[in-house]
Amino acid sequence: MKNKVLIKLIIPKLDLNLDFFIPVNETIYKVKKLLLKTISEFSNISDEELAGYILINKVTAKIYLNNEIVLDTDIRNATELLLFEKK
């Protein structure tokens, strides 16, 4: 595995499907922060509206904790992740 993986991010609330390269040596928290910042710029939605979202693996339904390192999870190339609002 290299230092990045290509994921497909699905955001049902915004009806968006995006592909991202994410670093494998970062925590889920940092990756999520990077993804949310990119999405907020892309969709003209403020960061505050996107706060409180969680990443879920589409196939396994695993919810990723903020302190997990990407490399230590099951996230690999072509993994489909869902970004849901935590209620």
N, CA, C and O atoms as a GROMACS GRO file, in nm:
protein
  348
    1MET      N    1   0.084  -0.118   0.000
    1MET     CA    2   0.000   0.000   0.000
    1MET      C    3   0.089   0.124   0.000
    1MET      O    4   0.188   0.131   0.073
    2LYS      N    5   0.054   0.219  -0.080
    2LYS     CA    6   0.128   0.345  -0.087
    2LYS      C    7   0.083   0.436   0.028
    2LYS      O    8   0.025   0.390   0.126
    3ASN      N    9   0.109   0.564   0.014
    3ASN     CA   10   0.073   0.657   0.120
    3ASN      C   11  -0.065   0.718   0.106
    3ASN      O   12  -0.107   0.796   0.191
    4LYS      N   13  -0.139   0.683  -0.002
    4LYS     CA   14  -0.275   0.733  -0.023
    4LYS      C   15  -0.362   0.622  -0.077
    4LYS      O   16  -0.314   0.529  -0.142
    5VAL      N   17  -0.492   0.633  -0.049
    5VAL     CA   18  -0.589   0.541  -0.108
    5VAL      C   19  -0.700   0.623  -0.174
    5VAL      O   20  -0.731   0.734  -0.130
    6LEU      N   21  -0.758   0.567  -0.279
    6LEU     CA   22  -0.868   0.632  -0.349
    6LEU      C   23  -0.999   0.577  -0.293
    6LEU      O   24  -1.023   0.456  -0.296
    7ILE      N   25  -1.082   0.667  -0.243
    7ILE     CA   26  -1.212   0.627  -0.188
    7ILE      C   27  -1.324   0.693  -0.268
    7ILE      O   28  -1.304   0.795  -0.334
    8LYS      N   29  -1.441   0.633  -0.260
    8LYS     CA   30  -1.561   0.696  -0.314
    8LYS      C   31  -1.643   0.742  -0.195
    8LYS      O   32  -1.683   0.661  -0.111
    9LEU      N   33  -1.668   0.871  -0.188
    9LEU     CA   34  -1.743   0.928  -0.076
    9LEU      C   35  -1.884   0.960  -0.124
    9LEU      O   36  -1.904   1.030  -0.222
   10ILE      N   37  -1.982   0.906  -0.052
   10ILE     CA   38  -2.122   0.927  -0.085
   10ILE      C   39  -2.186   1.009   0.027
   10ILE      O   40  -2.179   0.972   0.145
   11ILE      N   41  -2.247   1.121  -0.011
   11ILE     CA   42  -2.313   1.208   0.086
   11ILE      C   43  -2.461   1.216   0.048
   11ILE      O   44  -2.500   1.299  -0.033
   12PRO      N   45  -2.543   1.129   0.107
   12PRO     CA   46  -2.684   1.122   0.068
   12PRO      C   47  -2.761   1.254   0.088
   12PRO      O   48  -2.845   1.289   0.006
   13LYS      N   49  -2.732   1.325   0.196
   13LYS     CA   50  -2.804   1.448   0.225
   13LYS      C   51  -2.786   1.552   0.114
   13LYS      O   52  -2.878   1.627   0.083
   14LEU      N   53  -2.667   1.556   0.054
   14LEU     CA   54  -2.638   1.653  -0.051
   14LEU      C   55  -2.650   1.592  -0.190
   14LEU      O   56  -2.632   1.660  -0.291
   15ASP      N   57  -2.680   1.463  -0.196
   15ASP     CA   58  -2.690   1.390  -0.322
   15ASP      C   59  -2.561   1.404  -0.402
   15ASP      O   60  -2.563   1.435  -0.521
   16LEU      N   61  -2.447   1.379  -0.334
   16LEU     CA   62  -2.316   1.389  -0.397
   16LEU      C   63  -2.242   1.256  -0.389
   16LEU      O   64  -2.251   1.184  -0.290
   17ASN      N   65  -2.169   1.225  -0.495
   17ASN     CA   66  -2.076   1.112  -0.499
   17ASN      C   67  -1.943   1.167  -0.549
   17ASN      O   68  -1.935   1.216  -0.662
   18LEU      N   69  -1.841   1.159  -0.466
   18LEU     CA   70  -1.711   1.216  -0.500
   18LEU      C   71  -1.600   1.115  -0.477
   18LEU      O   72  -1.610   1.030  -0.389
   19ASP      N   73  -1.494   1.125  -0.556
   19ASP     CA   74  -1.376   1.043  -0.537
   19ASP      C   75  -1.266   1.128  -0.474
   19ASP      O   76  -1.243   1.242  -0.515
   20PHE      N   77  -1.199   1.071  -0.374
   20PHE     CA   78  -1.093   1.141  -0.302
   20PHE      C   79  -0.974   1.049  -0.282
   20PHE      O   80  -0.990   0.928  -0.263
   21PHE      N   81  -0.856   1.106  -0.287
   21PHE     CA   82  -0.737   1.038  -0.237
   21PHE      C   83  -0.720   1.084  -0.093
   21PHE      O   84  -0.717   1.204  -0.066
   22ILE      N   85  -0.707   0.989  -0.002
   22ILE     CA   86  -0.686   1.025   0.139
   22ILE      C   87  -0.555   0.963   0.188
   22ILE      O   88  -0.518   0.854   0.144
   23PRO      N   89  -0.485   1.032   0.278
   23PRO     CA   90  -0.360   0.977   0.331
   23PRO      C   91  -0.387   0.864   0.430
   23PRO      O   92  -0.481   0.870   0.508
   24VAL      N   93  -0.304   0.761   0.425
   24VAL     CA   94  -0.326   0.645   0.513
   24VAL      C   95  -0.260   0.662   0.650
   24VAL      O   96  -0.289   0.584   0.742
   25ASN      N   97  -0.174   0.760   0.664
   25ASN     CA   98  -0.103   0.778   0.791
   25ASN      C   99  -0.166   0.884   0.881
   25ASN      O  100  -0.104   0.927   0.978
   26GLU      N  101  -0.288   0.926   0.850
   26GLU     CA  102  -0.358   1.026   0.930
   26GLU      C  103  -0.474   0.962   1.006
   26GLU      O  104  -0.517   0.850   0.974
   27THR      N  105  -0.523   1.034   1.106
   27THR     CA  106  -0.639   0.986   1.181
   27THR      C  107  -0.766   1.013   1.101
   27THR      O  108  -0.769   1.098   1.012
   28ILE      N  109  -0.870   0.939   1.135
   28ILE     CA  110  -1.000   0.959   1.071
   28ILE      C  111  -1.047   1.102   1.095
   28ILE      O  112  -1.108   1.163   1.007
   29TYR      N  113  -1.019   1.156   1.213
   29TYR     CA  114  -1.060   1.294   1.244
   29TYR      C  115  -1.001   1.393   1.144
   29TYR      O  116  -1.073   1.477   1.091
   30LYS      N  117  -0.871   1.382   1.118
   30LYS     CA  118  -0.806   1.474   1.024
   30LYS      C  119  -0.856   1.455   0.882
   30LYS      O  120  -0.876   1.551   0.808
   31VAL      N  121  -0.876   1.330   0.843
   31VAL     CA  122  -0.926   1.300   0.710
   31VAL      C  123  -1.068   1.355   0.694
   31VAL      O  124  -1.101   1.416   0.592
   32LYS      N  125  -1.151   1.333   0.796
   32LYS     CA  126  -1.288   1.383   0.792
   32LYS      C  127  -1.291   1.535   0.785
   32LYS      O  128  -1.371   1.593   0.712
   33LYS      N  129  -1.204   1.598   0.860
   33LYS     CA  130  -1.195   1.744   0.858
   33LYS      C  131  -1.156   1.794   0.718
   33LYS      O  132  -1.213   1.892   0.668
   34LEU      N  133  -1.060   1.727   0.656
   34LEU     CA  134  -1.018   1.762   0.520
   34LEU      C  135  -1.133   1.742   0.421
   34LEU      O  136  -1.157   1.828   0.336
   35LEU      N  137  -1.202   1.630   0.431
   35LEU     CA  138  -1.314   1.603   0.341
   35LEU      C  139  -1.426   1.705   0.358
   35LEU      O  140  -1.481   1.755   0.259
   36LEU      N  141  -1.460   1.737   0.483
   36LEU     CA  142  -1.567   1.832   0.508
   36LEU      C  143  -1.532   1.973   0.459
   36LEU      O  144  -1.618   2.045   0.409
   37LYS      N  145  -1.406   2.010   0.475
   37LYS     CA  146  -1.363   2.142   0.426
   37LYS      C  147  -1.374   2.148   0.274
   37LYS      O  148  -1.420   2.248   0.218
   38THR      N  149  -1.332   2.042   0.207
   38THR     CA  150  -1.341   2.036   0.061
   38THR      C  151  -1.486   2.039   0.016
   38THR      O  152  -1.521   2.110  -0.079
   39ILE      N  153  -1.571   1.963   0.082
   39ILE     CA  154  -1.712   1.959   0.046
   39ILE      C  155  -1.778   2.095   0.068
   39ILE      O  156  -1.859   2.138  -0.014
   40SER      N  157  -1.744   2.162   0.178
   40SER     CA  158  -1.804   2.292   0.204
   40SER      C  159  -1.765   2.394   0.098
   40SER      O  160  -1.847   2.478   0.060
   41GLU      N  161  -1.642   2.388   0.049
   41GLU     CA  162  -1.601   2.478  -0.058
   41GLU      C  163  -1.666   2.440  -0.191
   41GLU      O  164  -1.703   2.527  -0.270
   42PHE      N  165  -1.681   2.312  -0.214
   42PHE     CA  166  -1.737   2.262  -0.339
   42PHE      C  167  -1.887   2.291  -0.349
   42PHE      O  168  -1.937   2.322  -0.458
   43SER      N  169  -1.958   2.281  -0.239
   43SER     CA  170  -2.104   2.290  -0.242
   43SER      C  171  -2.158   2.420  -0.182
   43SER      O  172  -2.280   2.436  -0.172
   44ASN      N  173  -2.072   2.513  -0.143
   44ASN     CA  174  -2.114   2.640  -0.084
   44ASN      C  175  -2.198   2.620   0.042
   44ASN      O  176  -2.291   2.697   0.068
   45ILE      N  177  -2.164   2.520   0.119
   45ILE     CA  178  -2.228   2.494   0.248
   45ILE      C  179  -2.125   2.522   0.356
   45ILE      O  180  -2.009   2.484   0.342
   46SER      N  181  -2.166   2.588   0.462
   46SER     CA  182  -2.071   2.627   0.566
   46SER      C  183  -2.020   2.506   0.643
   46SER      O  184  -2.084   2.401   0.648
   47ASP      N  185  -1.901   2.522   0.703
   47ASP     CA  186  -1.842   2.415   0.784
   47ASP      C  187  -1.930   2.378   0.902
   47ASP      O  188  -1.936   2.262   0.942
   48GLU      N  189  -2.000   2.478   0.959
   48GLU     CA  190  -2.085   2.453   1.075
   48GLU      C  191  -2.199   2.358   1.040
   48GLU      O  192  -2.238   2.275   1.122
   49GLU      N  193  -2.253   2.371   0.919
   49GLU     CA  194  -2.362   2.283   0.876
   49GLU      C  195  -2.314   2.140   0.860
   49GLU      O  196  -2.392   2.046   0.875
   50LEU      N  197  -2.185   2.122   0.829
   50LEU     CA  198  -2.130   1.989   0.807
   50LEU      C  199  -2.068   1.929   0.934
   50LEU      O  200  -2.023   1.814   0.933
   51ALA      N  201  -2.066   2.005   1.041
   51ALA     CA  202  -2.010   1.952   1.166
   51ALA      C  203  -2.099   1.840   1.220
   51ALA      O  204  -2.221   1.844   1.203
   52GLY      N  205  -2.039   1.742   1.282
   52GLY     CA  206  -2.115   1.633   1.341
   52GLY      C  207  -2.146   1.519   1.246
   52GLY      O  208  -2.236   1.440   1.271
   53TYR      N  209  -2.072   1.511   1.138
   53TYR     CA  210  -2.092   1.402   1.042
   53TYR      C  211  -2.001   1.284   1.079
   53TYR      O  212  -1.895   1.303   1.139
   54ILE      N  213  -2.044   1.163   1.044
   54ILE     CA  214  -1.966   1.043   1.070
   54ILE      C  215  -1.940   0.968   0.939
   54ILE      O  216  -2.020   0.976   0.846
   55LEU      N  217  -1.828   0.897   0.935
   55LEU     CA  218  -1.793   0.814   0.819
   55LEU      C  219  -1.834   0.670   0.846
   55LEU      O  220  -1.804   0.614   0.952
   56ILE      N  221  -1.901   0.610   0.749
   56ILE     CA  222  -1.947   0.472   0.762
   56ILE      C  223  -1.908   0.397   0.635
   56ILE      O  224  -1.923   0.448   0.524
   57ASN      N  225  -1.856   0.275   0.652
   57ASN     CA  226  -1.824   0.191   0.538
   57ASN      C  227  -1.955   0.140   0.478
   57ASN      O  228  -2.038   0.084   0.550
   58LYS      N  229  -1.975   0.159   0.349
   58LYS     CA  230  -2.100   0.122   0.284
   58LYS      C  231  -2.123  -0.029   0.284
   58LYS      O  232  -2.237  -0.074   0.297
   59VAL      N  233  -2.016  -0.107   0.270
   59VAL     CA  234  -2.030  -0.253   0.261
   59VAL      C  235  -2.043  -0.318   0.398
   59VAL      O  236  -2.130  -0.403   0.419
   60THR      N  237  -1.957  -0.278   0.492
   60THR     CA  238  -1.955  -0.345   0.622
   60THR      C  239  -2.037  -0.273   0.729
   60THR      O  240  -2.062  -0.330   0.835
   61ALA      N  241  -2.080  -0.151   0.702
   61ALA     CA  242  -2.155  -0.066   0.797
   61ALA      C  243  -2.073  -0.030   0.920
   61ALA      O  244  -2.129   0.004   1.024
   62LYS      N  245  -1.941  -0.037   0.910
   62LYS     CA  246  -1.854  -0.001   1.022
   62LYS      C  247  -1.849   0.150   1.035
   62LYS      O  248  -1.829   0.222   0.937
   63ILE      N  249  -1.868   0.199   1.157
   63ILE     CA  250  -1.856   0.341   1.186
   63ILE      C  251  -1.713   0.365   1.233
   63ILE      O  252  -1.666   0.299   1.325
   64TYR      N  253  -1.645   0.458   1.169
   64TYR     CA  254  -1.505   0.485   1.203
   64TYR      C  255  -1.495   0.587   1.314
   64TYR      O  256  -1.559   0.692   1.311
   65LEU      N  257  -1.412   0.555   1.414
   65LEU     CA  258  -1.388   0.645   1.527
   65LEU      C  259  -1.285   0.749   1.488
   65LEU      O  260  -1.197   0.722   1.406
   66ASN      N  261  -1.295   0.866   1.547
   66ASN     CA  262  -1.206   0.977   1.513
   66ASN      C  263  -1.059   0.948   1.541
   66ASN      O  264  -0.972   1.002   1.472
   67ASN      N  265  -1.029   0.866   1.640
   67ASN     CA  266  -0.888   0.845   1.677
   67ASN      C  267  -0.823   0.728   1.603
   67ASN      O  268  -0.706   0.698   1.630
   68GLU      N  269  -0.893   0.663   1.513
   68GLU     CA  270  -0.835   0.553   1.436
   68GLU      C  271  -0.746   0.607   1.323
   68GLU      O  272  -0.778   0.709   1.262
   69ILE      N  273  -0.636   0.538   1.297
   69ILE     CA  274  -0.548   0.570   1.185
   69ILE      C  275  -0.605   0.498   1.062
   69ILE      O  276  -0.645   0.382   1.072
   70VAL      N  277  -0.609   0.564   0.949
   70VAL     CA  278  -0.668   0.505   0.828
   70VAL      C  279  -0.603   0.370   0.795
   70VAL      O  280  -0.673   0.275   0.758
   71LEU      N  281  -0.473   0.361   0.808
   71LEU     CA  282  -0.401   0.237   0.777
   71LEU      C  283  -0.447   0.120   0.864
   71LEU      O  284  -0.442   0.004   0.820
   72ASP      N  285  -0.492   0.149   0.986
   72ASP     CA  286  -0.535   0.044   1.078
   72ASP      C  287  -0.682   0.004   1.059
   72ASP      O  288  -0.732  -0.083   1.130
   73THR      N  289  -0.750   0.066   0.964
   73THR     CA  290  -0.890   0.034   0.938
   73THR      C  291  -0.899  -0.055   0.814
   73THR      O  292  -0.798  -0.097   0.759
   74ASP      N  293  -1.021  -0.083   0.771
   74ASP     CA  294  -1.041  -0.162   0.649
   74ASP      C  295  -1.056  -0.074   0.524
   74ASP      O  296  -1.101  -0.122   0.420
   75ILE      N  297  -1.019   0.053   0.535
   75ILE     CA  298  -1.028   0.144   0.420
   75ILE      C  299  -0.911   0.115   0.326
   75ILE      O  300  -0.795   0.128   0.364
   76ARG      N  301  -0.945   0.077   0.205
   76ARG     CA  302  -0.847   0.046   0.101
   76ARG      C  303  -0.891   0.114  -0.028
   76ARG      O  304  -0.994   0.181  -0.031
   77ASN      N  305  -0.815   0.098  -0.135
   77ASN     CA  306  -0.855   0.154  -0.264
   77ASN      C  307  -0.994   0.104  -0.303
   77ASN      O  308  -1.026  -0.014  -0.286
   78ALA      N  309  -1.074   0.194  -0.355
   78ALA     CA  310  -1.211   0.166  -0.403
   78ALA      C  311  -1.311   0.142  -0.291
   78ALA      O  312  -1.421   0.094  -0.317
   79THR      N  313  -1.276   0.173  -0.167
   79THR     CA  314  -1.372   0.163  -0.058
   79THR      C  315  -1.477   0.271  -0.074
   79THR      O  316  -1.446   0.386  -0.106
   80GLU      N  317  -1.602   0.234  -0.053
   80GLU     CA  318  -1.712   0.331  -0.059
   80GLU      C  319  -1.749   0.369   0.084
   80GLU      O  320  -1.785   0.285   0.166
   81LEU      N  321  -1.740   0.499   0.110
   81LEU     CA  322  -1.772   0.550   0.243
   81LEU      C  323  -1.893   0.641   0.235
   81LEU      O  324  -1.910   0.718   0.141
   82LEU      N  325  -1.977   0.631   0.336
   82LEU     CA  326  -2.094   0.717   0.347
   82LEU      C  327  -2.065   0.825   0.451
   82LEU      O  328  -2.005   0.797   0.555
   83LEU      N  329  -2.107   0.944   0.424
   83LEU     CA  330  -2.093   1.055   0.518
   83LEU      C  331  -2.233   1.093   0.564
   83LEU      O  332  -2.310   1.154   0.490
   84PHE      N  333  -2.264   1.055   0.688
   84PHE     CA  334  -2.396   1.080   0.745
   84PHE      C  335  -2.389   1.180   0.859
   84PHE      O  336  -2.289   1.191   0.929
   85GLU      N  337  -2.498   1.252   0.875
   85GLU     CA  338  -2.508   1.345   0.987
   85GLU      C  339  -2.542   1.266   1.113
   85GLU      O  340  -2.636   1.186   1.114
   86LYS      N  341  -2.464   1.289   1.219
   86LYS     CA  342  -2.488   1.222   1.346
   86LYS      C  343  -2.601   1.295   1.418
   86LYS      O  344  -2.596   1.417   1.433
   87LYS      N  345  -2.699   1.222   1.460
   87LYS     CA  346  -2.815   1.287   1.525
   87LYS      C  347  -2.815   1.259   1.673
   87LYS      O  348  -2.904   1.304   1.745
   0.00000   0.00000   0.00000
